[in-house]
Amino acid sequence: MRIKKLIRFAAFPTSLALSACREVAPAFGPNIPFARQNAEEFFYSVGSRFTNIQRPQRVLHARAQFGHYALTPSGVYNDTSVWLAIGPDSARLFGDEGVFSVDRYIVTAKLSTTSPDALTESREIVRLRRLKDNDYEWFTNVEVALGRIEANDITDVLAALLAGGEGKTPAAIRANYTTGFPRTVAAMGRLFTIDTLRAAPDSDGATTYDIAIKLTPDILKATMPYYAAYIDKYISKGKYRITLTDKTGARWFDAWAANYYMHFKVRSKGGHFAPLEGAVRPMPEALTIHVDLSMKILIFTVGWTDMTGDFEVINTPHERGWSMHFVNEPEWHLPPTVGYLLKSSLRRPFQAPGIPVRVSIRDNPGAQTILNRRGTLVVQESGIVRFLNRLSGTAVGDFLGPSEREANRFNADAFRALRQDVAALLNSH
């Protein structure tokens, strides 16, 4: 659902703040020259995608329609002003590609079958198929060029991030990121404040990190009032929890948010994840993801608890990432006013083939390394789904426009600051 995308806009910059320790910078490559090149290209390419985005009316219209009819795709299926082509199976196809030029990111409507092959380039494909009656299948595939950084370098960066705080006091960790990443702290500090930072060592030689980050839209509104107002209206009132467990029930990652706070809890030893409880051991590649979510939109509170799915770690010589597959319907929490509506359509997305989501970084020697995100969602239109679509469409509609432009500017500032801070650290070696 589009609601999950709204949460990602709040949580995404936070992950950047957590990477701000001195030990991370050299991990971008096998040596300092390669680390300098990889970090420069990586932050430049990703940051460019948020910088002064220029979209033609065709693309703006398509994005608005996709958001408005995400759960009721019959409203857009026959809209000829949106689709660029019709496939042999009557699937509707839309695509766009983007590239940074001078001082802006230029997006054009175009269907492409090739991956991005130059720095800052991106490709997106949206496919909508009518399966039968009121059943429709969405498929999206997004690819972003990241430069020449290798997939295993990303793993090394994450390992350096975890190891960087092991054996250090919270005060030392704070001093590390504030002195090593001053620009990043300033850019991120307009919206995020690390309220609580605990790093507890244990007898196994591992360290448990417990971090609470406070959202501060009251500070942000001085420079980005629309984005701040949107966070106040939607994100601050949302609640979620994401937990990863293995087949024994041991937790490997725990994150939750509510009332302007986001909490993260992980444990590591030597830069490798460890279970939050029990003896240190390697993380299994097969895990279970648990997601609870609640959002207030207009006067209604909607959400679910215990949405579970398979979570697999992608770890091959040239690809790193995560693959998720949701096949179990959660417990829904809906307003009493819609309680009389049949809920069978809410089970449809979790029936075969379920909801697959895949996010990975894939390198290819001699070509651009690609950040890839793709997913499939089958929806069945009904009265209750149309009600949920009106709510999600309202939230998405409120975001498109000034709020999104300011959110993009915030993210562009964060990536620019990270790029400058990492470059300064690497140049000091």
Secondary structure in CASP SS format (residue, H / E / C, confidence):
PFRMAT SS
TARGET T0000
AUTHOR 0000-0000-0000
METHOD secondary structure of the structure
MODEL  1
M C 1.00
R H 1.00
I H 1.00
K H 1.00
K H 1.00
L H 1.00
I H 1.00
R H 1.00
F H 1.00
A H 1.00
A H 1.00
F H 1.00
P H 1.00
T H 1.00
S H 1.00
L H 1.00
A H 1.00
L H 1.00
S C 1.00
A C 1.00
C C 1.00
R H 1.00
E H 1.00
V H 1.00
A H 1.00
P H 1.00
A H 1.00
F H 1.00
G C 1.00
P C 1.00
N C 1.00
I H 1.00
P H 1.00
F H 1.00
A H 1.00
R H 1.00
Q H 1.00
N H 1.00
A H 1.00
E H 1.00
E H 1.00
F H 1.00
F H 1.00
Y H 1.00
S H 1.00
V H 1.00
G H 1.00
S H 1.00
R C 1.00
F C 1.00
T C 1.00
N C 1.00
I E 1.00
Q E 1.00
R C 1.00
P C 1.00
Q H 1.00
R H 1.00
V H 1.00
L H 1.00
H H 1.00
A H 1.00
R H 1.00
A H 1.00
Q H 1.00
F H 1.00
G H 1.00
H H 1.00
Y C 1.00
A C 1.00
L C 1.00
T C 1.00
P C 1.00
S H 1.00
G H 1.00
V H 1.00
Y H 1.00
N C 1.00
D C 1.00
T C 1.00
S C 1.00
V C 1.00
W C 1.00
L C 1.00
A E 1.00
I E 1.00
G C 1.00
P C 1.00
D C 1.00
S C 1.00
A C 1.00
R E 1.00
L E 1.00
F E 1.00
G E 1.00
D E 1.00
E E 1.00
G E 1.00
V E 1.00
F E 1.00
S E 1.00
V C 1.00
D C 1.00
R E 1.00
Y E 1.00
I E 1.00
V E 1.00
T E 1.00
A E 1.00
K C 1.00
L C 1.00
S C 1.00
T C 1.00
T C 1.00
S C 1.00
P C 1.00
D C 1.00
A C 1.00
L C 1.00
T C 1.00
E C 1.00
S E 1.00
R E 1.00
E E 1.00
I E 1.00
V E 1.00
R E 1.00
L E 1.00
R E 1.00
R E 1.00
L E 1.00
K E 1.00
D C 1.00
N C 1.00
D E 1.00
Y E 1.00
E E 1.00
W E 1.00
F E 1.00
T E 1.00
N E 1.00
V E 1.00
E E 1.00
V E 1.00
A E 1.00
L C 1.00
G C 1.00
R C 1.00
I C 1.00
E C 1.00
A H 1.00
N H 1.00
D H 1.00
I H 1.00
T H 1.00
D H 1.00
V H 1.00
L H 1.00
A H 1.00
A H 1.00
L H 1.00
L H 1.00
A H 1.00
G H 1.00
G C 1.00
E C 1.00
G C 1.00
K C 1.00
T C 1.00
P H 1.00
A H 1.00
A H 1.00
I H 1.00
R H 1.00
A H 1.00
N H 1.00
Y H 1.00
T H 1.00
T H 1.00
G H 1.00
F C 1.00
P H 1.00
R H 1.00
T H 1.00
V H 1.00
A H 1.00
A H 1.00
M H 1.00
G C 1.00
R C 1.00
L C 1.00
F E 1.00
T E 1.00
I E 1.00
D E 1.00
T E 1.00
L E 1.00
R E 1.00
A E 1.00
A E 1.00
P E 1.00
D C 1.00
S C 1.00
D C 1.00
G C 1.00
A C 1.00
T E 1.00
T E 1.00
Y E 1.00
D E 1.00
I E 1.00
A E 1.00
I E 1.00
K E 1.00
L E 1.00
T C 1.00
P H 1.00
D H 1.00
I H 1.00
L H 1.00
K C 1.00
A C 1.00
T C 1.00
M C 1.00
P H 1.00
Y H 1.00
Y H 1.00
A H 1.00
A H 1.00
Y H 1.00
I H 1.00
D H 1.00
K H 1.00
Y C 1.00
I H 1.00
S H 1.00
K H 1.00
G C 1.00
K E 1.00
Y E 1.00
R E 1.00
I E 1.00
T E 1.00
L E 1.00
T E 1.00
D C 1.00
K C 1.00
T C 1.00
G C 1.00
A C 1.00
R E 1.00
W E 1.00
F E 1.00
D E 1.00
A E 1.00
W E 1.00
A E 1.00
A E 1.00
N C 1.00
Y C 1.00
Y E 1.00
M E 1.00
H E 1.00
F E 1.00
K E 1.00
V E 1.00
R E 1.00
S E 1.00
K E 1.00
G C 1.00
G C 1.00
H E 1.00
F E 1.00
A E 1.00
P C 1.00
L C 1.00
E C 1.00
G C 1.00
A C 1.00
V C 1.00
R C 1.00
P C 1.00
M C 1.00
P C 1.00
E C 1.00
A E 1.00
L E 1.00
T E 1.00
I E 1.00
H E 1.00
V E 1.00
D E 1.00
L E 1.00
S E 1.00
M E 1.00
K E 1.00
I E 1.00
L C 1.00
I C 1.00
F E 1.00
T E 1.00
V E 1.00
G E 1.00
W E 1.00
T E 1.00
D E 1.00
M E 1.00
T E 1.00
G E 1.00
D E 1.00
F E 1.00
E E 1.00
V E 1.00
I E 1.00
N E 1.00
T E 1.00
P C 1.00
H C 1.00
E E 1.00
R E 1.00
G E 1.00
W E 1.00
S E 1.00
M E 1.00
H E 1.00
F E 1.00
V C 1.00
N C 1.00
E C 1.00
P C 1.00
E E 1.00
W E 1.00
H E 1.00
L C 1.00
P C 1.00
P H 1.00
T H 1.00
V H 1.00
G C 1.00
Y C 1.00
L C 1.00
L C 1.00
K C 1.00
S H 1.00
S H 1.00
L H 1.00
R H 1.00
R H 1.00
P H 1.00
F H 1.00
Q C 1.00
A C 1.00
P C 1.00
G C 1.00
I E 1.00
P E 1.00
V E 1.00
R E 1.00
V E 1.00
S E 1.00
I E 1.00
R E 1.00
D C 1.00
N C 1.00
P C 1.00
G C 1.00
A C 1.00
Q C 1.00
T C 1.00
I E 1.00
L E 1.00
N E 1.00
R E 1.00
R E 1.00
G E 1.00
T E 1.00
L E 1.00
V E 1.00
V E 1.00
Q E 1.00
E C 1.00
S C 1.00
G H 1.00
I H 1.00
V H 1.00
R H 1.00
F H 1.00
L H 1.00
N H 1.00
R H 1.00
L H 1.00
S H 1.00
G H 1.00
T H 1.00
A H 1.00
V H 1.00
G H 1.00
D H 1.00
F H 1.00
L C 1.00
G C 1.00
P H 1.00
S H 1.00
E H 1.00
R H 1.00
E H 1.00
A H 1.00
N H 1.00
R H 1.00
F H 1.00
N H 1.00
A H 1.00
D H 1.00
A H 1.00
F H 1.00
R H 1.00
A H 1.00
L H 1.00
R H 1.00
Q H 1.00
D H 1.00
V H 1.00
A H 1.00
A H 1.00
L H 1.00
L H 1.00
N H 1.00
S C 1.00
H C 1.00
END
